[in-house]
């Protein structure tokens, strides 16, 4: 493409995340195609990722490629997780439960809930919690 540049996927996520973090400080944020400002952002620490034994064919288990935010009386909202673990989205004010998609085998996301205020933004530091 003449005169154009290609921006890596991670850079777009980083820009969206940076914009979302600035909501509380600057009063403005990136506005995704939904028309709502990003007000929930953060990172998910997936922990160590299982690998396949050398020389043996296998598919390592999928570990949280998305987060699902659910609350009573509303449709769930799904946010894709970037390869570096970052995510950003808009949620209406209220209390939400948080789950990984696909679900974590014998585990879940910690913390597993969030309160989204009427104004400002929320920055989450999530991690995968596995049962022993």
Rosetta constraint file for C-alpha pairs under 8 A:
AtomPair CA 1 CA 5 HARMONIC 7.62 0.50
AtomPair CA 7 CA 11 HARMONIC 6.57 0.50
AtomPair CA 7 CA 12 HARMONIC 7.15 0.50
AtomPair CA 8 CA 12 HARMONIC 6.85 0.50
AtomPair CA 9 CA 13 HARMONIC 6.52 0.50
AtomPair CA 10 CA 14 HARMONIC 6.07 0.50
AtomPair CA 10 CA 82 HARMONIC 6.75 0.50
AtomPair CA 10 CA 83 HARMONIC 7.34 0.50
AtomPair CA 10 CA 84 HARMONIC 7.33 0.50
AtomPair CA 11 CA 15 HARMONIC 6.11 0.50
AtomPair CA 12 CA 16 HARMONIC 6.20 0.50
AtomPair CA 13 CA 17 HARMONIC 5.99 0.50
AtomPair CA 13 CA 82 HARMONIC 6.81 0.50
AtomPair CA 13 CA 86 HARMONIC 7.02 0.50
AtomPair CA 13 CA 87 HARMONIC 7.08 0.50
AtomPair CA 13 CA 88 HARMONIC 7.76 0.50
AtomPair CA 14 CA 18 HARMONIC 6.00 0.50
AtomPair CA 14 CA 86 HARMONIC 7.55 0.50
AtomPair CA 15 CA 19 HARMONIC 6.11 0.50
AtomPair CA 16 CA 20 HARMONIC 6.14 0.50
AtomPair CA 16 CA 30 HARMONIC 6.47 0.50
AtomPair CA 16 CA 38 HARMONIC 7.91 0.50
AtomPair CA 16 CA 88 HARMONIC 6.62 0.50
AtomPair CA 17 CA 21 HARMONIC 6.21 0.50
AtomPair CA 17 CA 41 HARMONIC 6.10 0.50
AtomPair CA 17 CA 42 HARMONIC 7.24 0.50
AtomPair CA 17 CA 86 HARMONIC 7.29 0.50
AtomPair CA 17 CA 87 HARMONIC 6.82 0.50
AtomPair CA 17 CA 88 HARMONIC 5.73 0.50
AtomPair CA 18 CA 22 HARMONIC 6.38 0.50
AtomPair CA 19 CA 23 HARMONIC 6.71 0.50
AtomPair CA 19 CA 28 HARMONIC 7.96 0.50
AtomPair CA 19 CA 29 HARMONIC 5.16 0.50
AtomPair CA 19 CA 30 HARMONIC 5.50 0.50
AtomPair CA 19 CA 38 HARMONIC 7.78 0.50
AtomPair CA 20 CA 29 HARMONIC 5.64 0.50
AtomPair CA 20 CA 30 HARMONIC 6.68 0.50
AtomPair CA 20 CA 37 HARMONIC 7.83 0.50
AtomPair CA 20 CA 38 HARMONIC 5.30 0.50
AtomPair CA 20 CA 39 HARMONIC 5.83 0.50
AtomPair CA 20 CA 40 HARMONIC 6.93 0.50
AtomPair CA 20 CA 41 HARMONIC 6.33 0.50
AtomPair CA 20 CA 88 HARMONIC 6.95 0.50
AtomPair CA 20 CA 121 HARMONIC 7.19 0.50
AtomPair CA 21 CA 25 HARMONIC 7.89 0.50
AtomPair CA 21 CA 39 HARMONIC 7.95 0.50
AtomPair CA 21 CA 41 HARMONIC 7.09 0.50
AtomPair CA 21 CA 121 HARMONIC 7.07 0.50
AtomPair CA 21 CA 122 HARMONIC 7.83 0.50
AtomPair CA 21 CA 123 HARMONIC 6.86 0.50
AtomPair CA 22 CA 26 HARMONIC 5.67 0.50
AtomPair CA 22 CA 27 HARMONIC 7.39 0.50
AtomPair CA 22 CA 28 HARMONIC 7.16 0.50
AtomPair CA 22 CA 29 HARMONIC 6.67 0.50
AtomPair CA 23 CA 27 HARMONIC 5.04 0.50
AtomPair CA 23 CA 28 HARMONIC 5.14 0.50
AtomPair CA 23 CA 29 HARMONIC 5.19 0.50
AtomPair CA 23 CA 38 HARMONIC 7.96 0.50
AtomPair CA 23 CA 39 HARMONIC 7.05 0.50
AtomPair CA 23 CA 120 HARMONIC 6.15 0.50
AtomPair CA 23 CA 121 HARMONIC 6.05 0.50
AtomPair CA 24 CA 28 HARMONIC 7.86 0.50
AtomPair CA 24 CA 120 HARMONIC 4.79 0.50
AtomPair CA 24 CA 121 HARMONIC 5.83 0.50
AtomPair CA 27 CA 120 HARMONIC 7.79 0.50
AtomPair CA 28 CA 37 HARMONIC 7.83 0.50
AtomPair CA 29 CA 37 HARMONIC 5.62 0.50
AtomPair CA 29 CA 38 HARMONIC 6.34 0.50
AtomPair CA 30 CA 37 HARMONIC 5.80 0.50
AtomPair CA 30 CA 38 HARMONIC 6.26 0.50
AtomPair CA 31 CA 35 HARMONIC 5.72 0.50
AtomPair CA 31 CA 36 HARMONIC 5.62 0.50
AtomPair CA 31 CA 37 HARMONIC 4.45 0.50
AtomPair CA 31 CA 38 HARMONIC 6.34 0.50
AtomPair CA 32 CA 36 HARMONIC 6.44 0.50
AtomPair CA 32 CA 37 HARMONIC 6.67 0.50
AtomPair CA 32 CA 38 HARMONIC 7.21 0.50
AtomPair CA 36 CA 90 HARMONIC 6.35 0.50
AtomPair CA 37 CA 90 HARMONIC 6.17 0.50
AtomPair CA 38 CA 88 HARMONIC 6.38 0.50
AtomPair CA 38 CA 89 HARMONIC 4.97 0.50
AtomPair CA 38 CA 90 HARMONIC 4.49 0.50
AtomPair CA 38 CA 91 HARMONIC 7.86 0.50
AtomPair CA 38 CA 121 HARMONIC 7.89 0.50
AtomPair CA 39 CA 88 HARMONIC 7.52 0.50
AtomPair CA 39 CA 89 HARMONIC 6.34 0.50
AtomPair CA 39 CA 90 HARMONIC 5.12 0.50
AtomPair CA 39 CA 91 HARMONIC 6.74 0.50
AtomPair CA 39 CA 120 HARMONIC 6.83 0.50
AtomPair CA 39 CA 121 HARMONIC 4.44 0.50
AtomPair CA 39 CA 122 HARMONIC 6.19 0.50
AtomPair CA 40 CA 88 HARMONIC 5.68 0.50
AtomPair CA 40 CA 89 HARMONIC 5.42 0.50
AtomPair CA 40 CA 90 HARMONIC 5.95 0.50
AtomPair CA 40 CA 91 HARMONIC 6.86 0.50
AtomPair CA 40 CA 116 HARMONIC 7.69 0.50
AtomPair CA 40 CA 121 HARMONIC 5.81 0.50
AtomPair CA 40 CA 122 HARMONIC 4.87 0.50
AtomPair CA 40 CA 123 HARMONIC 5.96 0.50
AtomPair CA 40 CA 124 HARMONIC 7.48 0.50
AtomPair CA 41 CA 86 HARMONIC 7.46 0.50
AtomPair CA 41 CA 87 HARMONIC 5.50 0.50
AtomPair CA 41 CA 88 HARMONIC 4.05 0.50
AtomPair CA 41 CA 89 HARMONIC 6.35 0.50
AtomPair CA 41 CA 122 HARMONIC 6.46 0.50
AtomPair CA 41 CA 123 HARMONIC 5.01 0.50
AtomPair CA 41 CA 124 HARMONIC 6.14 0.50
AtomPair CA 42 CA 86 HARMONIC 5.65 0.50
AtomPair CA 42 CA 87 HARMONIC 5.64 0.50
AtomPair CA 42 CA 88 HARMONIC 6.61 0.50
AtomPair CA 42 CA 123 HARMONIC 5.05 0.50
AtomPair CA 42 CA 124 HARMONIC 4.47 0.50
AtomPair CA 42 CA 125 HARMONIC 5.69 0.50
AtomPair CA 42 CA 126 HARMONIC 7.53 0.50
AtomPair CA 43 CA 85 HARMONIC 5.12 0.50
AtomPair CA 43 CA 86 HARMONIC 4.27 0.50
AtomPair CA 43 CA 87 HARMONIC 6.20 0.50
AtomPair CA 43 CA 124 HARMONIC 6.46 0.50
AtomPair CA 43 CA 125 HARMONIC 5.31 0.50
AtomPair CA 43 CA 126 HARMONIC 6.08 0.50
AtomPair CA 44 CA 81 HARMONIC 7.84 0.50
AtomPair CA 44 CA 85 HARMONIC 4.94 0.50
AtomPair CA 44 CA 86 HARMONIC 6.40 0.50
AtomPair CA 44 CA 87 HARMONIC 7.99 0.50
AtomPair CA 44 CA 125 HARMONIC 6.29 0.50
AtomPair CA 44 CA 126 HARMONIC 4.63 0.50
AtomPair CA 44 CA 127 HARMONIC 5.24 0.50
AtomPair CA 44 CA 128 HARMONIC 7.41 0.50
AtomPair CA 45 CA 85 HARMONIC 6.43 0.50
AtomPair CA 45 CA 125 HARMONIC 7.78 0.50
AtomPair CA 45 CA 126 HARMONIC 6.17 0.50
AtomPair CA 45 CA 127 HARMONIC 4.48 0.50
AtomPair CA 45 CA 128 HARMONIC 6.36 0.50
AtomPair CA 46 CA 63 HARMONIC 7.01 0.50
AtomPair CA 46 CA 64 HARMONIC 7.38 0.50
AtomPair CA 46 CA 85 HARMONIC 7.56 0.50
AtomPair CA 46 CA 127 HARMONIC 5.93 0.50
AtomPair CA 46 CA 128 HARMONIC 5.26 0.50
AtomPair CA 47 CA 127 HARMONIC 7.36 0.50
AtomPair CA 47 CA 128 HARMONIC 6.64 0.50
AtomPair CA 49 CA 63 HARMONIC 7.52 0.50
AtomPair CA 50 CA 60 HARMONIC 6.13 0.50
AtomPair CA 50 CA 61 HARMONIC 6.94 0.50
AtomPair CA 51 CA 60 HARMONIC 5.64 0.50
AtomPair CA 52 CA 56 HARMONIC 6.89 0.50
AtomPair CA 52 CA 57 HARMONIC 7.25 0.50
AtomPair CA 52 CA 58 HARMONIC 5.96 0.50
AtomPair CA 52 CA 59 HARMONIC 7.06 0.50
AtomPair CA 52 CA 60 HARMONIC 5.98 0.50
AtomPair CA 53 CA 57 HARMONIC 7.95 0.50
AtomPair CA 62 CA 102 HARMONIC 7.02 0.50
AtomPair CA 63 CA 101 HARMONIC 7.88 0.50
AtomPair CA 63 CA 102 HARMONIC 6.82 0.50
AtomPair CA 63 CA 103 HARMONIC 7.81 0.50
AtomPair CA 63 CA 104 HARMONIC 6.56 0.50
AtomPair CA 64 CA 81 HARMONIC 7.70 0.50
AtomPair CA 64 CA 100 HARMONIC 5.18 0.50
AtomPair CA 64 CA 101 HARMONIC 5.13 0.50
AtomPair CA 64 CA 102 HARMONIC 5.54 0.50
AtomPair CA 64 CA 103 HARMONIC 6.88 0.50
AtomPair CA 64 CA 104 HARMONIC 6.95 0.50
AtomPair CA 65 CA 80 HARMONIC 6.22 0.50
AtomPair CA 65 CA 81 HARMONIC 5.43 0.50
AtomPair CA 65 CA 82 HARMONIC 7.81 0.50
AtomPair CA 65 CA 100 HARMONIC 7.54 0.50
AtomPair CA 65 CA 101 HARMONIC 6.11 0.50
AtomPair CA 65 CA 102 HARMONIC 6.87 0.50
AtomPair CA 66 CA 78 HARMONIC 6.57 0.50
AtomPair CA 66 CA 79 HARMONIC 5.47 0.50
AtomPair CA 66 CA 80 HARMONIC 4.32 0.50
AtomPair CA 66 CA 81 HARMONIC 5.11 0.50
AtomPair CA 66 CA 100 HARMONIC 6.04 0.50
AtomPair CA 66 CA 101 HARMONIC 5.04 0.50
AtomPair CA 66 CA 102 HARMONIC 7.26 0.50
AtomPair CA 67 CA 78 HARMONIC 5.62 0.50
AtomPair CA 67 CA 79 HARMONIC 5.24 0.50
AtomPair CA 67 CA 80 HARMONIC 6.53 0.50
AtomPair CA 67 CA 81 HARMONIC 7.16 0.50
AtomPair CA 67 CA 98 HARMONIC 6.71 0.50
AtomPair CA 67 CA 99 HARMONIC 5.72 0.50
AtomPair CA 67 CA 100 HARMONIC 4.70 0.50
AtomPair CA 67 CA 101 HARMONIC 5.73 0.50
AtomPair CA 68 CA 76 HARMONIC 6.40 0.50
AtomPair CA 68 CA 77 HARMONIC 5.69 0.50
AtomPair CA 68 CA 78 HARMONIC 4.48 0.50
AtomPair CA 68 CA 79 HARMONIC 6.50 0.50
AtomPair CA 68 CA 98 HARMONIC 5.71 0.50
AtomPair CA 68 CA 99 HARMONIC 5.17 0.50
AtomPair CA 68 CA 100 HARMONIC 6.17 0.50
AtomPair CA 68 CA 101 HARMONIC 6.71 0.50
AtomPair CA 69 CA 76 HARMONIC 5.61 0.50
AtomPair CA 69 CA 77 HARMONIC 5.17 0.50
AtomPair CA 69 CA 78 HARMONIC 6.30 0.50
AtomPair CA 69 CA 96 HARMONIC 5.76 0.50
AtomPair CA 69 CA 97 HARMONIC 5.64 0.50
AtomPair CA 69 CA 98 HARMONIC 4.83 0.50
AtomPair CA 69 CA 99 HARMONIC 6.71 0.50
AtomPair CA 70 CA 74 HARMONIC 7.24 0.50
AtomPair CA 70 CA 75 HARMONIC 6.94 0.50
AtomPair CA 70 CA 76 HARMONIC 4.53 0.50
AtomPair CA 70 CA 77 HARMONIC 6.56 0.50
AtomPair CA 70 CA 96 HARMONIC 5.16 0.50
AtomPair CA 70 CA 97 HARMONIC 5.23 0.50
AtomPair CA 70 CA 98 HARMONIC 6.64 0.50
AtomPair CA 71 CA 75 HARMONIC 7.58 0.50
AtomPair CA 71 CA 76 HARMONIC 7.01 0.50
AtomPair CA 71 CA 94 HARMONIC 7.80 0.50
AtomPair CA 71 CA 95 HARMONIC 6.40 0.50
AtomPair CA 71 CA 96 HARMONIC 4.81 0.50
AtomPair CA 71 CA 97 HARMONIC 6.38 0.50
AtomPair CA 77 CA 91 HARMONIC 7.80 0.50
AtomPair CA 79 CA 87 HARMONIC 6.68 0.50
AtomPair CA 79 CA 88 HARMONIC 7.12 0.50
AtomPair CA 79 CA 89 HARMONIC 6.49 0.50
AtomPair CA 80 CA 87 HARMONIC 6.49 0.50
AtomPair CA 81 CA 85 HARMONIC 5.64 0.50
AtomPair CA 81 CA 86 HARMONIC 5.71 0.50
AtomPair CA 81 CA 87 HARMONIC 5.11 0.50
AtomPair CA 82 CA 86 HARMONIC 5.33 0.50
AtomPair CA 82 CA 87 HARMONIC 6.35 0.50
AtomPair CA 91 CA 116 HARMONIC 7.17 0.50
AtomPair CA 92 CA 116 HARMONIC 7.12 0.50
AtomPair CA 92 CA 118 HARMONIC 7.88 0.50
AtomPair CA 93 CA 115 HARMONIC 7.48 0.50
AtomPair CA 93 CA 116 HARMONIC 4.76 0.50
AtomPair CA 93 CA 117 HARMONIC 5.20 0.50
AtomPair CA 93 CA 118 HARMONIC 5.17 0.50
AtomPair CA 94 CA 115 HARMONIC 5.70 0.50
AtomPair CA 94 CA 116 HARMONIC 5.20 0.50
AtomPair CA 94 CA 117 HARMONIC 6.64 0.50
AtomPair CA 94 CA 118 HARMONIC 7.93 0.50
AtomPair CA 95 CA 113 HARMONIC 7.24 0.50
AtomPair CA 95 CA 114 HARMONIC 5.85 0.50
AtomPair CA 95 CA 115 HARMONIC 4.45 0.50
AtomPair CA 95 CA 116 HARMONIC 6.30 0.50
AtomPair CA 96 CA 113 HARMONIC 5.49 0.50
AtomPair CA 96 CA 114 HARMONIC 5.36 0.50
AtomPair CA 96 CA 115 HARMONIC 6.36 0.50
AtomPair CA 96 CA 116 HARMONIC 7.81 0.50
AtomPair CA 97 CA 112 HARMONIC 5.69 0.50
AtomPair CA 97 CA 113 HARMONIC 4.20 0.50
AtomPair CA 97 CA 114 HARMONIC 6.52 0.50
AtomPair CA 98 CA 109 HARMONIC 6.84 0.50
AtomPair CA 98 CA 111 HARMONIC 7.73 0.50
AtomPair CA 98 CA 112 HARMONIC 4.83 0.50
AtomPair CA 98 CA 113 HARMONIC 5.27 0.50
AtomPair CA 98 CA 114 HARMONIC 7.41 0.50
AtomPair CA 99 CA 103 HARMONIC 7.10 0.50
AtomPair CA 99 CA 108 HARMONIC 6.64 0.50
AtomPair CA 99 CA 109 HARMONIC 5.95 0.50
AtomPair CA 99 CA 112 HARMONIC 6.73 0.50
AtomPair CA 100 CA 104 HARMONIC 6.45 0.50
AtomPair CA 100 CA 108 HARMONIC 6.78 0.50
AtomPair CA 100 CA 109 HARMONIC 6.43 0.50
AtomPair CA 103 CA 108 HARMONIC 7.19 0.50
AtomPair CA 104 CA 108 HARMONIC 5.50 0.50
AtomPair CA 104 CA 128 HARMONIC 7.66 0.50
AtomPair CA 104 CA 130 HARMONIC 7.60 0.50
AtomPair CA 105 CA 130 HARMONIC 7.58 0.50
AtomPair CA 106 CA 130 HARMONIC 5.91 0.50
AtomPair CA 106 CA 131 HARMONIC 5.49 0.50
AtomPair CA 107 CA 128 HARMONIC 7.23 0.50
AtomPair CA 107 CA 129 HARMONIC 5.41 0.50
AtomPair CA 107 CA 130 HARMONIC 4.07 0.50
AtomPair CA 107 CA 131 HARMONIC 5.23 0.50
AtomPair CA 108 CA 112 HARMONIC 7.57 0.50
AtomPair CA 108 CA 128 HARMONIC 5.82 0.50
AtomPair CA 108 CA 129 HARMONIC 5.29 0.50
AtomPair CA 108 CA 130 HARMONIC 6.49 0.50
AtomPair CA 109 CA 126 HARMONIC 6.62 0.50
AtomPair CA 109 CA 127 HARMONIC 5.77 0.50
AtomPair CA 109 CA 128 HARMONIC 4.78 0.50
AtomPair CA 109 CA 129 HARMONIC 5.74 0.50
AtomPair CA 110 CA 126 HARMONIC 5.62 0.50
AtomPair CA 110 CA 127 HARMONIC 5.41 0.50
AtomPair CA 110 CA 128 HARMONIC 6.27 0.50
AtomPair CA 110 CA 129 HARMONIC 6.17 0.50
AtomPair CA 111 CA 126 HARMONIC 6.16 0.50
AtomPair CA 111 CA 127 HARMONIC 7.50 0.50
AtomPair CA 116 CA 121 HARMONIC 7.40 0.50
AtomPair CA 116 CA 122 HARMONIC 6.66 0.50
AtomPair CA 117 CA 121 HARMONIC 7.32 0.50
AtomPair CA 117 CA 122 HARMONIC 7.99 0.50
